[in-house]
Amino acid sequence: GGGGGGGGGPIAVRPAGAAVAQLCKSLIVRGACGDPACTKRHATNVEELLEVRRSKMNAVKRAKAAVASEFDPEDPHALDTKASKQNSDRIFADWIVTTFGLNSSEDPVVAAAAGVLPEYDPQQRRRTWSS
């Protein structure tokens, strides 16, 4: 049977069972790798680099198309900047603490859920929870 089919990703087409290291991203993007400790694959040819670059551009186009297809013109806040995941998590945690009357200074689990991080006390050589 037939050919291998050139997958468009950074993994080269290989015989069954033969492992091939992932192609270096710096090499793909900039055409050179400046990291002497890079463990990714650098042995390639122009055709493979062009194919991988085309594949990456197509992936970006598909991702943009997916985002555009999810746009809801009926959403009154569609064009507003939405809160980041970190901010929305904090807002939700604040709501939980307020709604259920939990005190983050008494319970480290509740403190962590509310986004309160422990402070390191060098005198006692341990972390303490602040309210």
All heavy atoms as an XYZ file, in Angstrom:
960
protein
N       0.604     -1.192      0.000
C       0.000      0.000      0.000
C       0.661      1.305      0.000
O       1.828      1.466      0.112
N      -0.039      2.266     -0.047
C       0.201      3.627     -0.461
C       1.090      4.472      0.405
O       1.737      4.027      1.296
N       1.087      5.697      0.190
C       2.025      6.638      0.788
C       1.705      6.986      2.220
O       0.740      6.543      2.801
N       2.532      7.789      2.768
C       2.422      8.118      4.176
C       1.510      9.284      4.464
O       1.033      9.428      5.560
N       1.251     10.137      3.550
C       0.427     11.311      3.845
C       1.196     12.290      4.695
O       1.624     11.978      5.781
N       1.458     13.433      4.243
C       2.273     14.397      4.980
C       1.442     15.142      5.988
O       0.800     16.114      5.668
N       1.459     14.735      7.210
C       0.730     15.429      8.270
C       1.201     16.859      8.310
O       2.120     17.189      7.889
N       0.613     17.852      8.608
C       1.132     19.210      8.509
C       1.770     19.714      9.770
O       2.097     20.863      9.858
N       1.950     18.876     10.761
C       2.460     19.360     12.033
C       3.954     19.267     12.153
O       4.655     18.894     11.229
N       4.466     19.615     13.325
C       5.900     19.624     13.531
C       6.503     18.235     13.699
O       7.676     18.102     13.931
C       6.084     20.455     14.796
C       4.764     20.543     15.435
C       3.739     20.238     14.406
N       5.698     17.191     13.574
C       6.220     15.835     13.647
C       6.359     15.325     12.216
O       5.421     15.378     11.433
C       5.272     14.908     14.441
C       5.027     15.446     15.842
C       5.804     13.492     14.475
C       6.249     15.528     16.717
N       7.529     14.847     11.871
C       7.786     14.383     10.515
C       7.108     13.048     10.262
O       6.870     12.276     11.173
C       9.293     14.247     10.296
N       6.803     12.775      8.983
C       6.276     11.473      8.599
C       7.399     10.470      8.824
O       8.543     10.704      8.460
C       5.837     11.494      7.117
C       5.365     10.128      6.685
C       4.771     12.534      6.908
N       7.074      9.340      9.452
C       8.113      8.375      9.797
C       7.599      6.961      9.610
O       6.398      6.734      9.630
C       8.563      8.598     11.229
C       7.422      8.507     12.223
C       7.892      8.801     13.619
N       6.974      9.144     14.628
C       5.745      8.758     14.840
N       5.175      7.971     14.017
N       5.046      9.139     15.863
N       8.509      6.026      9.455
C       8.076      4.627      9.378
C       7.436      4.209     10.697
O       7.770      4.749     11.749
C       9.377      3.854      9.144
C      10.411      4.868      8.790
C       9.926      6.194      9.285
N       6.547      3.235     10.648
C       5.859      2.765     11.853
C       6.868      2.373     12.923
O       7.823      1.663     12.659
C       4.953      1.594     11.515
N       6.678      2.897     14.126
C       7.531      2.550     15.247
C       8.764      3.418     15.412
O       9.429      3.355     16.430
N       9.109      4.213     14.418
C      10.306      5.052     14.521
C       9.924      6.394     15.146
O       9.061      7.092     14.651
C      10.918      5.275     13.149
N      10.576      6.743     16.243
C      10.294      8.000     16.920
C      11.080      9.135     16.274
O      12.247      8.973     15.931
C      10.669      7.892     18.394
N      10.430     10.265     16.110
C      11.085     11.452     15.564
C      10.805     12.602     16.527
O       9.666     12.845     16.896
C      10.547     11.801     14.156
C      11.162     13.080     13.642
C      10.807     10.655     13.200
N      11.846     13.299     16.934
C      11.680     14.412     17.875
C      10.900     15.544     17.229
O      10.930     15.735     16.016
C      13.056     14.912     18.328
N      10.213     16.312     18.063
C       9.438     17.450     17.593
C      10.381     18.520     17.059
O      11.426     18.794     17.625
C       8.602     18.014     18.729
C       7.674     19.110     18.280
C       6.761     19.585     19.399
O       6.924     19.203     20.544
N       5.810     20.413     19.069
N       9.994     19.136     15.973
C      10.785     20.179     15.336
C      10.824     21.426     16.217
O       9.823     21.818     16.810
C      10.166     20.507     13.980
C      10.991     21.301     12.980
C      12.313     20.601     12.689
C      10.209     21.475     11.698
N      11.972     22.057     16.327
C      12.185     23.243     17.158
C      11.289     24.397     16.692
O      11.289     24.756     15.518
C      13.653     23.645     17.085
S      14.030     25.219     17.865
N      10.528     24.984     17.623
C       9.612     26.083     17.284
C      10.367     27.324     16.826
O       9.914     28.050     15.952
C       8.715     26.410     18.470
C       7.689     25.350     18.736
C       6.783     25.725     19.893
C       5.806     24.617     20.179
N       4.939     24.932     21.310
N      11.512     27.600     17.434
C      12.307     28.766     17.008
C      12.768     28.594     15.572
O      12.781     29.545     14.794
C      13.521     28.962     17.918
O      13.116     29.312     19.208
N      13.149     27.387     15.220
C      13.573     27.102     13.858
C      12.410     27.313     12.890
O      12.589     27.893     11.813
C      14.084     25.662     13.769
C      14.680     25.237     12.439
C      15.961     26.021     12.163
C      14.956     23.751     12.436
N      11.215     26.904     13.300
C      10.035     27.073     12.455
C       9.718     28.549     12.261
O       9.502     29.018     11.145
C       8.816     26.356     13.070
C       9.038     24.852     13.104
C       7.542     26.697     12.309
C       8.023     24.096     13.946
N       9.694     29.309     13.358
C       9.243     30.697     13.317
C      10.311     31.643     12.767
O      10.046     32.469     11.897
C       8.803     31.156     14.729
C       8.463     32.630     14.755
C       7.623     30.327     15.192
N      11.538     31.517     13.297
C      12.596     32.472     12.930
C      13.606     31.922     11.934
O      14.437     32.662     11.427
C      13.337     32.923     14.181
C      12.476     33.714     15.148
C      13.286     34.404     16.228
N      14.322     33.586     16.808
C      14.243     32.970     17.990
N      13.165     33.088     18.707
N      15.242     32.242     18.442
N      13.587     30.626     11.736
C      14.545     30.022     10.822
C      15.871     29.683     11.487
O      16.782     29.202     10.834
N      15.983     29.936     12.784
C      17.212     29.633     13.520
C      16.862     29.442     14.987
O      15.881     29.984     15.475
C      18.216     30.764     13.362
N      17.694     28.676     15.679
C      17.507     28.454     17.105
C      18.738     28.980     17.826
O      19.858     28.598     17.507
C      17.316     26.971     17.405
S      17.179     26.613     19.171
N      18.525     29.860     18.792
C      19.635     30.434     19.536
C      19.899     29.739     20.863
O      20.760     30.181     21.617
N      19.183     28.659     21.151
C      19.337     27.973     22.427
C      20.281     26.787     22.266
O      19.913     25.772     21.681
C      17.978     27.495     22.923
C      18.033     26.799     24.272
O      19.131     26.699     24.857
O      16.967     26.354     24.739
N      21.489     26.893     22.805
C      22.438     25.780     22.653
C      21.991     24.521     23.405
O      22.455     23.426     23.106
C      23.748     26.327     23.228
C      23.372     27.496     24.059
C      22.073     28.016     23.531
N      21.062     24.664     24.349
C      20.589     23.507     25.114
C      19.262     22.961     24.569
O      18.652     22.093     25.188
C      20.434     23.893     26.583
N      18.806     23.467     23.437
C      17.525     23.032     22.868
C      17.562     21.542     22.555
O      18.509     21.039     21.956
C      17.219     23.828     21.598
S      15.626     23.400     20.852
N      16.518     20.842     23.005
C      16.454     19.392     22.800
C      15.554     19.009     21.631
O      15.391     17.816     21.359
C      15.942     18.702     24.079
O      14.635     19.210     24.369
C      16.874     18.949     25.242
N      14.980     19.986     20.967
C      14.094     19.694     19.840
C      14.916     19.403     18.585
O      16.116     19.649     18.524
C      13.149     20.877     19.573
C      12.302     21.266     20.754
C      11.387     20.161     21.174
C      10.507     20.627     22.333
N       9.720     19.593     22.894
N      14.248     18.915     17.572
C      14.912     18.525     16.327
C      15.210     19.747     15.463
O      14.379     20.626     15.296
C      14.009     17.543     15.570
C      14.610     17.008     14.293
C      13.790     15.857     13.739
N      12.428     16.227     13.430
C      12.030     16.713     12.255
N      12.892     16.889     11.284
N      10.765     17.029     12.061
N      16.428     19.786     14.919
C      16.850     20.877     14.041
C      17.175     20.386     12.631
O      17.277     21.194     11.719
C      18.068     21.596     14.635
C      17.757     22.239     15.952
N      17.929     21.580     17.139
C      17.247     23.452     16.262
C      17.555     22.371     18.145
N      17.132     23.512     17.640
N      17.348     19.100     12.468
C      17.639     18.526     11.153
C      16.348     18.509     10.350
O      15.391     17.814     10.689
C      18.198     17.117     11.311
N      16.300     19.304      9.308
C      15.100     19.405      8.484
C      15.495     19.864      7.094
O      16.676     20.044      6.802
C      14.074     20.376      9.120
O      12.869     20.320      8.358
C      14.580     21.791      9.167
N      14.523     20.087      6.247
C      14.781     20.629      4.915
C      13.781     21.746      4.646
O      12.829     21.945      5.400
C      14.710     19.526      3.851
C      13.373     18.817      3.855
O      12.322     19.448      3.951
N      13.393     17.496      3.768
N      14.001     22.470      3.586
C      13.165     23.635      3.263
C      11.712     23.220      3.064
O      10.794     23.904      3.541
C      13.716     24.360      2.012
C      12.773     25.459      1.564
C      15.097     24.910      2.284
N      11.485     22.098      2.389
C      10.115     21.660      2.117
C       9.358     21.391      3.418
O       8.198     21.781      3.558
C      10.110     20.402      1.230
C      10.582     20.633     -0.186
C      12.118     20.659     -0.307
O      12.812     20.157      0.607
O      12.609     21.214     -1.300
N      10.019     20.727      4.362
C       9.355     20.443      5.639
C       9.053     21.732      6.397
O       7.962     21.904      6.943
C      10.216     19.517      6.506
C       9.517     19.168      7.818
C      10.353     18.320      8.759
O      11.592     18.296      8.625
O       9.748     17.689      9.633
N      10.010     22.649      6.433
C       9.774     23.930      7.122
C       8.603     24.676      6.508
O       7.757     25.213      7.225
C      11.029     24.807      7.083
C      12.081     24.539      8.138
C      13.294     25.443      7.922
C      11.530     24.731      9.529
N       8.539     24.719      5.176
C       7.428     25.412      4.507
C       6.098     24.734      4.817
O       5.096     25.412      5.071
C       7.674     25.466      2.996
C       8.819     26.374      2.546
C       9.035     26.249      1.041
C       8.553     27.817      2.934
N       6.073     23.408      4.826
C       4.847     22.677      5.131
C       4.391     22.944      6.558
O       3.210     23.172      6.821
C       5.048     21.173      4.907
C       3.865     20.325      5.275
C       2.607     20.623      4.469
O       2.720     21.092      3.318
O       1.510     20.413      5.010
N       5.311     22.945      7.509
C       4.966     23.189      8.905
C       4.472     24.628      9.075
O       3.485     24.882      9.775
C       6.168     22.890      9.828
C       5.907     23.361     11.248
C       6.480     21.407      9.820
N       5.121     25.571      8.429
C       4.674     26.978      8.508
C       3.285     27.142      7.912
O       2.443     27.852      8.468
C       5.682     27.886      7.812
C       6.964     28.053      8.598
C       7.988     28.868      7.851
N       9.224     28.979      8.623
C      10.386     29.276      8.096
N      10.502     29.507      6.810
N      11.456     29.347      8.868
N       3.024     26.489      6.768
C       1.683     26.544      6.164
C       0.646     25.952      7.120
O      -0.442     26.499      7.291
C       1.667     25.774      4.840
C       2.008     26.602      3.625
C       1.667     25.853      2.334
N       2.450     24.632      2.172
C       3.650     24.568      1.607
N       4.218     25.660      1.144
N       4.270     23.421      1.499
N       1.005     24.851      7.738
C       0.093     24.203      8.672
C      -0.226     25.113      9.850
O      -1.381     25.212     10.283
C       0.716     22.896      9.170
O      -0.105     22.315     10.145
N       0.791     25.792     10.386
C       0.571     26.715     11.510
C      -0.319     27.881     11.093
O      -1.206     28.288     11.837
C       1.915     27.234     12.044
C       2.691     26.181     12.832
C       3.942     26.771     13.381
C       4.203     26.571     14.810
N       3.249     26.060     15.701
N      -0.091     28.433      9.893
C      -0.933     29.537      9.411
C      -2.383     29.076      9.250
O      -3.310     29.803      9.598
C      -0.388     30.099      8.103
C       0.856     30.939      8.280
S       1.366     31.851      6.801
C       1.655     30.553      5.642
N      -2.571     27.863      8.733
C      -3.930     27.329      8.580
C      -4.593     27.117      9.934
O      -5.790     27.365     10.087
C      -3.908     26.031      7.777
C      -3.614     26.263      6.305
O      -3.842     27.349      5.778
N      -3.086     25.250      5.648
N      -3.828     26.674     10.920
C      -4.378     26.486     12.262
C      -4.823     27.820     12.853
O      -5.878     27.905     13.491
C      -3.345     25.815     13.168
N      -4.043     28.873     12.640
C      -4.416     30.206     13.121
C      -5.696     30.672     12.439
O      -6.603     31.198     13.091
C      -3.265     31.211     12.901
C      -3.726     32.639     13.124
C      -2.086     30.883     13.806
N      -5.800     30.439     11.135
C      -7.017     30.824     10.399
C      -8.232     30.066     10.934
O      -9.307     30.651     11.104
C      -6.844     30.546      8.902
C      -5.911     31.507      8.203
C      -5.766     31.134      6.733
C      -4.723     31.997      6.063
N      -4.473     31.585      4.673
N      -8.062     28.756     11.195
C      -9.188     27.971     11.731
C      -9.590     28.467     13.111
O     -10.782     28.550     13.425
C      -8.817     26.487     11.785
C      -8.799     25.800     10.438
C      -8.698     24.282     10.565
N      -7.594     23.834     11.389
C      -6.350     23.614     10.962
N      -6.050     23.832      9.690
N      -5.415     23.184     11.794
N      -8.611     28.818     13.938
C      -8.920     29.309     15.290
C      -9.674     30.633     15.213
O     -10.653     30.842     15.937
C      -7.631     29.471     16.096
N      -9.236     31.543     14.335
C      -9.930     32.827     14.176
C     -11.350     32.613     13.652
O     -12.283     33.289     14.085
C      -9.142     33.747     13.251
C      -7.898     34.311     13.893
C      -7.162     35.262     12.958
C      -5.923     35.828     13.641
N      -5.197     36.764     12.782
N     -11.509     31.683     12.726
C     -12.843     31.398     12.182
C     -13.751     30.819     13.267
O     -14.939     31.149     13.322
C     -12.733     30.431     11.005
N     -13.191     29.981     14.134
C     -13.988     29.407     15.220
C     -14.453     30.493     16.177
O     -15.611     30.508     16.600
C     -13.180     28.347     15.968
N     -13.575     31.428     16.515
C     -13.944     32.538     17.403
C     -15.015     33.397     16.733
O     -16.006     33.779     17.357
C     -12.698     33.372     17.781
C     -13.107     34.670     18.457
C     -11.773     32.570     18.679
N     -14.830     33.686     15.451
C     -15.803     34.509     14.731
C     -17.163     33.816     14.661
O     -18.200     34.474     14.768
C     -15.286     34.815     13.327
N     -17.172     32.496     14.518
C     -18.452     31.778     14.417
C     -19.193     31.759     15.754
O     -20.401     31.560     15.784
C     -18.223     30.351     13.924
O     -17.623     29.565     14.934
N     -18.474     31.964     16.850
C     -19.106     31.979     18.173
C     -19.607     33.371     18.559
O     -20.235     33.529     19.592
C     -18.121     31.469     19.226
C     -17.775     30.009     19.051
C     -16.687     29.553     20.000
O     -16.229     30.357     20.833
O     -16.287     28.382     19.904
N     -19.339     34.368     17.747
C     -19.783     35.733     18.040
C     -21.308     35.786     18.006
O     -21.940     35.314     17.071
C     -19.196     36.707     17.022
C     -19.647     38.124     17.223
C     -19.089     38.895     18.223
C     -20.630     38.675     16.431
C     -19.498     40.205     18.424
C     -21.045     39.982     16.622
C     -20.478     40.748     17.613
N     -21.892     36.343     19.052
C     -23.343     36.455     19.142
C     -23.734     37.921     19.036
O     -23.524     38.694     19.971
C     -23.833     35.867     20.461
C     -25.342     35.930     20.618
O     -26.034     36.329     19.651
O     -25.828     35.574     21.703
N     -24.308     38.340     17.921
C     -24.683     39.754     17.764
C     -25.771     40.186     18.738
O     -25.973     41.369     18.971
C     -25.152     39.857     16.321
C     -25.452     38.467     15.900
C     -24.626     37.552     16.741
N     -26.482     39.230     19.348
C     -27.528     39.543     20.320
C     -26.956     39.790     21.721
O     -27.671     40.245     22.604
C     -28.554     38.403     20.378
C     -29.248     38.133     19.050
C     -30.074     39.321     18.583
O     -30.750     39.956     19.426
O     -30.042     39.615     17.372
N     -25.693     39.453     21.937
C     -25.057     39.655     23.240
C     -24.748     41.140     23.407
O     -23.944     41.696     22.665
C     -23.768     38.832     23.326
C     -23.046     38.976     24.663
O     -23.529     39.733     25.533
O     -22.002     38.319     24.831
N     -25.384     41.817     24.391
C     -25.150     43.258     24.549
C     -23.722     43.575     24.996
O     -23.281     44.713     24.886
C     -26.166     43.676     25.613
C     -26.488     42.420     26.351
C     -26.323     41.298     25.367
N     -23.000     42.585     25.470
C     -21.628     42.814     25.932
C     -20.606     42.142     25.025
O     -19.457     41.951     25.418
C     -21.460     42.279     27.363
C     -22.440     42.869     28.319
N     -22.369     44.169     28.745
C     -23.542     42.331     28.906
C     -23.376     44.418     29.565
N     -24.103     43.327     29.681
N     -21.015     41.795     23.813
C     -20.146     41.039     22.908
C     -18.850     41.782     22.586
O     -17.811     41.162     22.408
C     -20.890     40.706     21.625
N     -18.915     43.091     22.509
C     -17.717     43.858     22.138
C     -16.986     44.420     23.347
O     -15.942     45.047     23.208
C     -18.090     44.983     21.173
C     -18.728     44.506     19.864
C     -19.147     45.699     19.007
C     -17.787     43.599     19.094
N     -17.533     44.211     24.542
C     -16.868     44.674     25.762
C     -15.698     43.763     26.094
O     -15.669     42.600     25.724
C     -17.839     44.673     26.946
C     -18.961     45.676     26.778
O     -18.826     46.561     25.917
O     -19.966     45.556     27.501
N     -14.767     44.306     26.822
C     -13.673     43.489     27.318
C     -14.198     42.711     28.513
O     -14.650     43.294     29.482
C     -12.485     44.375     27.733
O     -12.089     45.144     26.612
C     -11.332     43.534     28.224
N     -14.153     41.423     28.411
C     -14.668     40.585     29.486
C     -13.586     40.367     30.530
O     -12.405     40.470     30.249
C     -15.140     39.256     28.924
C     -16.137     39.450     27.781
C     -17.411     38.764     28.005
C     -18.387     39.132     26.904
N     -19.273     38.108     26.556
N     -13.988     40.075     31.755
C     -13.038     39.843     32.851
C     -12.184     38.623     32.533
O     -12.657     37.653     31.959
C     -13.784     39.619     34.158
N     -10.943     38.707     32.909
C     -10.062     37.562     32.703
C     -10.521     36.411     33.590
O     -11.286     36.593     34.536
C      -8.625     37.933     33.046
O      -8.496     38.123     34.448
N     -10.039     35.227     33.293
C     -10.391     34.049     34.088
C     -10.023     34.261     35.545
O     -10.792     33.934     36.440
C      -9.655     32.832     33.512
C      -9.818     31.565     34.300
C     -11.098     30.875     33.947
C     -11.122     29.481     34.564
N     -12.193     29.288     35.484
N      -8.852     34.839     35.794
C      -8.410     35.079     37.167
C      -9.381     36.016     37.888
O      -9.772     35.764     39.021
C      -7.007     35.672     37.169
C      -6.466     35.943     38.553
C      -5.071     36.545     38.498
O      -4.569     36.863     37.447
N      -4.473     36.705     39.649
N      -9.792     37.092     37.210
C     -10.717     38.034     37.833
C     -12.087     37.406     38.053
O     -12.709     37.617     39.092
C     -10.854     39.300     36.991
C      -9.612     40.158     37.049
O      -8.797     40.029     37.955
N      -9.449     41.018     36.072
N     -12.570     36.638     37.087
C     -13.889     36.025     37.265
C     -13.850     34.993     38.384
O     -14.815     34.847     39.132
C     -14.386     35.406     35.956
O     -13.567     34.347     35.545
N     -12.736     34.285     38.531
C     -12.599     33.336     39.645
C     -12.646     34.068     40.981
O     -13.277     33.613     41.929
C     -11.286     32.547     39.537
C     -11.308     31.535     38.417
O     -12.390     31.297     37.845
O     -10.233     30.982     38.108
N     -11.969     35.207     41.059
C     -11.947     35.980     42.306
C     -13.348     36.523     42.622
O     -13.791     36.483     43.769
C     -10.947     37.125     42.222
C     -10.847     37.903     43.539
C      -9.757     38.936     43.512
N      -8.460     38.391     43.211
C      -7.652     37.814     44.098
N      -8.028     37.709     45.345
N      -6.483     37.341     43.744
N     -14.063     37.005     41.620
C     -15.418     37.511     41.825
C     -16.321     36.390     42.346
O     -17.080     36.574     43.292
C     -15.987     38.104     40.509
C     -15.223     39.385     40.152
C     -17.487     38.360     40.617
C     -15.481     39.875     38.739
N     -16.210     35.207     41.752
C     -17.002     34.066     42.191
C     -16.641     33.675     43.621
O     -17.525     33.427     44.453
C     -16.806     32.889     41.235
C     -17.586     31.669     41.614
C     -18.971     31.689     41.634
C     -16.934     30.496     41.952
C     -19.702     30.559     41.981
C     -17.652     29.362     42.299
C     -19.035     29.393     42.306
N     -15.347     33.639     43.925
C     -14.910     33.277     45.283
C     -15.415     34.298     46.294
O     -15.874     33.924     47.384
C     -13.388     33.178     45.336
N     -15.356     35.582     45.951
C     -15.879     36.617     46.848
C     -17.372     36.415     47.096
O     -17.861     36.581     48.208
C     -15.624     38.018     46.276
C     -14.172     38.419     46.321
O     -13.392     37.778     47.062
O     -13.803     39.378     45.618
N     -18.103     36.055     46.037
C     -19.535     35.821     46.175
C     -19.801     34.646     47.117
O     -20.683     34.709     47.976
C     -20.148     35.551     44.798
C     -21.607     35.191     44.878
C     -22.664     36.046     44.983
C     -22.151     33.871     44.892
N     -23.836     35.335     45.056
C     -23.554     33.993     44.999
C     -21.594     32.603     44.820
C     -24.394     32.900     45.027
C     -22.443     31.498     44.856
C     -23.826     31.663     44.958
N     -19.021     33.561     46.972
C     -19.194     32.400     47.848
C     -18.945     32.789     49.298
O     -19.728     32.458     50.194
C     -18.254     31.241     47.424
C     -18.735     30.639     46.108
C     -18.181     30.168     48.507
C     -17.797     29.604     45.533
N     -17.854     33.503     49.544
C     -17.506     33.902     50.913
C     -18.593     34.797     51.489
O     -19.043     34.613     52.622
C     -16.123     34.596     50.949
C     -15.856     35.229     52.301
C     -15.024     33.592     50.604
N     -19.078     35.758     50.700
C     -20.111     36.679     51.173
C     -21.447     35.962     51.387
O     -22.103     36.138     52.408
C     -20.306     37.829     50.157
O     -19.067     38.484     49.985
C     -21.342     38.821     50.632
N     -21.824     35.134     50.439
C     -23.116     34.452     50.490
C     -23.204     33.466     51.638
O     -24.209     33.384     52.332
C     -23.383     33.713     49.160
O     -23.324     34.662     48.104
C     -24.733     33.030     49.173
N     -22.140     32.734     51.866
C     -22.186     31.682     52.869
C     -21.512     32.081     54.181
O     -21.403     31.277     55.095
C     -21.571     30.396     52.318
C     -22.347     29.862     51.151
C     -21.861     29.990     49.867
C     -23.591     29.260     51.331
C     -22.582     29.518     48.782
C     -24.319     28.787     50.250
C     -23.816     28.918     48.969
N     -21.056     33.333     54.273
C     -20.504     33.833     55.516
C     -19.223     33.138     55.955
O     -18.984     32.980     57.142
N     -18.425     32.730     55.015
C     -17.187     32.046     55.355
C     -16.102     33.077     55.662
O     -16.063     34.145     55.085
C     -16.750     31.154     54.199
C     -17.798     30.119     53.774
C     -17.334     29.402     52.521
C     -18.050     29.124     54.886
N     -15.215     32.727     56.569
C     -14.151     33.627     56.979
C     -12.813     33.043     56.551
O     -12.387     32.021     57.075
C     -14.196     33.836     58.495
C     -13.227     34.905     58.941
O     -12.293     35.261     58.230
N     -13.450     35.419     60.134
N     -12.149     33.698     55.627
C     -10.903     33.158     55.096
C      -9.769     33.191     56.117
O      -8.803     32.461     55.988
C     -10.488     33.912     53.837
O     -10.231     35.260     54.133
N      -9.872     34.035     57.153
C      -8.797     34.074     58.141
C      -8.860     32.871     59.081
O      -7.886     32.556     59.750
C      -8.857     35.371     58.946
O     -10.048     35.423     59.703
N     -10.007     32.188     59.120
C     -10.156     31.033     59.998
C      -9.873     29.714     59.291
O      -9.533     28.739     59.936
C     -11.588     30.993     60.563
C     -11.911     32.175     61.444
C     -13.384     32.213     61.819
O     -14.136     31.298     61.417
O     -13.783     33.157     62.498
N     -10.026     29.678     58.002
C      -9.904     28.421     57.267
C      -9.008     28.606     56.050
O      -9.363     29.318     55.118
C     -11.297     27.966     56.831
C     -11.298     26.602     56.183
O     -10.219     26.066     55.858
O     -12.399     26.060     55.986
N      -7.826     27.968     56.041
C      -6.913     28.132     54.906
C      -7.487     27.643     53.580
O      -7.146     28.169     52.533
C      -5.684     27.308     55.289
C      -5.861     26.881     56.684
C      -7.258     27.147     57.095
N      -8.392     26.654     53.609
C      -9.001     26.176     52.372
C      -9.904     27.251     51.788
O      -9.889     27.531     50.586
C      -9.784     24.864     52.618
C     -10.525     24.428     51.365
C      -8.848     23.779     53.112
N     -10.692     27.891     52.652
C     -11.552     28.984     52.205
C     -10.690     30.145     51.720
O     -10.984     30.776     50.708
C     -12.507     29.444     53.336
C     -13.291     30.671     52.910
C     -13.439     28.306     53.721
N      -9.592     30.412     52.411
C      -8.689     31.492     52.006
C      -8.128     31.230     50.615
O      -8.085     32.129     49.774
C      -7.557     31.636     53.016
N      -7.715     30.004     50.374
C      -7.170     29.666     49.057
C      -8.238     29.815     47.979
O      -7.976     30.337     46.899
C      -6.609     28.249     49.070
N      -9.468     29.387     48.286
C     -10.556     29.515     47.318
C     -10.872     30.974     47.024
O     -11.255     31.327     45.923
C     -11.803     28.811     47.845
N     -10.676     31.830     48.026
C     -10.948     33.255     47.847
C      -9.769     33.991     47.225
O      -9.825     35.186     47.009
C     -11.290     33.887     49.194
N      -8.689     33.271     46.956
C      -7.541     33.893     46.308
C      -6.571     34.538     47.268
O      -5.684     35.285     46.856
N      -6.716     34.287     48.572
C      -5.789     34.834     49.560
C      -4.600     33.894     49.638
O      -4.755     32.706     49.913
C      -6.457     34.959     50.948
C      -5.468     35.457     51.982
C      -7.669     35.871     50.864
N      -3.425     34.397     49.382
C      -2.229     33.568     49.391
C      -1.520     33.670     50.726
O      -1.551     34.704     51.378
C      -1.283     34.006     48.273
C      -1.867     33.894     46.863
C      -0.881     34.446     45.857
C      -2.208     32.464     46.541
N      -0.858     32.593     51.129
C      -0.132     32.646     52.392
C       1.086     33.553     52.281
O       1.662     33.705     51.213
C       0.288     31.194     52.616
C       0.325     30.598     51.254
C      -0.737     31.311     50.469
N       1.430     34.167     53.383
C       2.623     35.011     53.436
C       3.696     34.255     54.196
O       3.413     33.575     55.177
C       2.309     36.331     54.140
C       1.296     37.164     53.386
C       0.865     38.400     54.168
O       1.373     38.610     55.285
O       0.017     39.115     53.653
N       4.929     34.380     53.745
C       6.020     33.676     54.401
C       6.533     34.520     55.553
O       6.856     35.692     55.396
C       7.144     33.389     53.415
C       8.267     32.593     54.041
C       8.088     31.256     54.358
C       9.480     33.189     54.330
C       9.094     30.525     54.934
C      10.504     32.459     54.915
C      10.308     31.125     55.212
O      11.313     30.404     55.788
N       6.574     33.925     56.739
C       7.076     34.599     57.938
C       8.476     34.063     58.216
O       8.629     32.940     58.711
C       6.143     34.317     59.118
C       6.583     35.053     60.384
O       7.665     35.684     60.373
O       5.844     34.995     61.376
N       9.533     34.848     57.906
C      10.892     34.349     58.093
C      11.243     34.115     59.560
O      12.090     33.284     59.870
C      11.771     35.429     57.474
C      10.926     36.640     57.400
C       9.509     36.182     57.344
N      10.589     34.831     60.482
C      10.859     34.651     61.903
C      10.439     33.251     62.362
O      11.150     32.588     63.095
C      10.119     35.703     62.743
C      10.543     37.122     62.452
C      11.956     37.413     62.938
O      12.440     36.790     63.859
N      12.617     38.362     62.280
N       9.257     32.838     61.905
C       8.740     31.538     62.331
C       9.019     30.439     61.304
O       8.695     29.283     61.522
C       7.243     31.635     62.601
C       6.938     32.594     63.729
C       5.488     32.507     64.145
O       4.797     31.538     63.840
N       5.026     33.503     64.856
N       9.603     30.836     60.186
C       9.951     29.906     59.101
C       8.756     29.072     58.650
O       8.820     27.868     58.511
C      11.105     28.997     59.516
C      12.369     29.741     59.725
C      13.504     28.776     59.984
N      14.705     29.548     60.212
C      15.769     29.068     60.788
N      15.803     27.828     61.203
N      16.825     29.810     60.958
N       7.638     29.761     58.474
C       6.437     29.068     57.973
C       5.541     30.079     57.280
O       5.726     31.292     57.406
C       5.693     28.376     59.106
C       5.105     29.305     60.125
C       4.479     28.508     61.287
N       3.903     29.408     62.238
C       2.620     29.771     62.281
N       1.790     29.252     61.410
N       2.163     30.596     63.178
N       4.577     29.567     56.594
C       3.615     30.422     55.888
C       2.441     30.702     56.827
O       1.988     29.822     57.533
C       3.145     29.773     54.618
C       4.294     29.551     53.657
C       3.785     29.450     52.239
N       4.880     29.221     51.320
C       5.592     30.181     50.753
N       5.340     31.429     51.014
N       6.563     29.904     49.920
N       1.968     31.937     56.798
C       0.803     32.299     57.597
C      -0.255     32.870     56.673
O       0.049     33.472     55.649
C       1.160     33.356     58.666
O       1.727     34.488     58.006
C       2.175     32.804     59.658
N      -1.493     32.679     57.047
C      -2.623     33.174     56.248
C      -3.054     34.518     56.810
O      -3.286     34.669     57.988
C      -3.794     32.190     56.315
C      -3.429     30.879     55.704
C      -2.884     29.812     56.326
C      -3.559     30.526     54.330
N      -2.672     28.806     55.436
C      -3.079     29.220     54.200
C      -4.021     31.188     53.214
C      -3.039     28.548     52.992
C      -3.999     30.523     52.004
C      -3.516     29.223     51.902
N      -3.167     35.491     55.917
C      -3.657     36.797     56.357
C      -5.081     36.978     55.854
O      -5.476     36.380     54.879
C      -2.758     37.908     55.799
O      -2.786     37.886     54.390
N      -5.826     37.807     56.537
C      -7.218     37.985     56.138
C      -7.333     39.095     55.131
O      -6.473     39.856     54.907
C      -8.078     38.278     57.342
O      -7.536     39.344     58.091
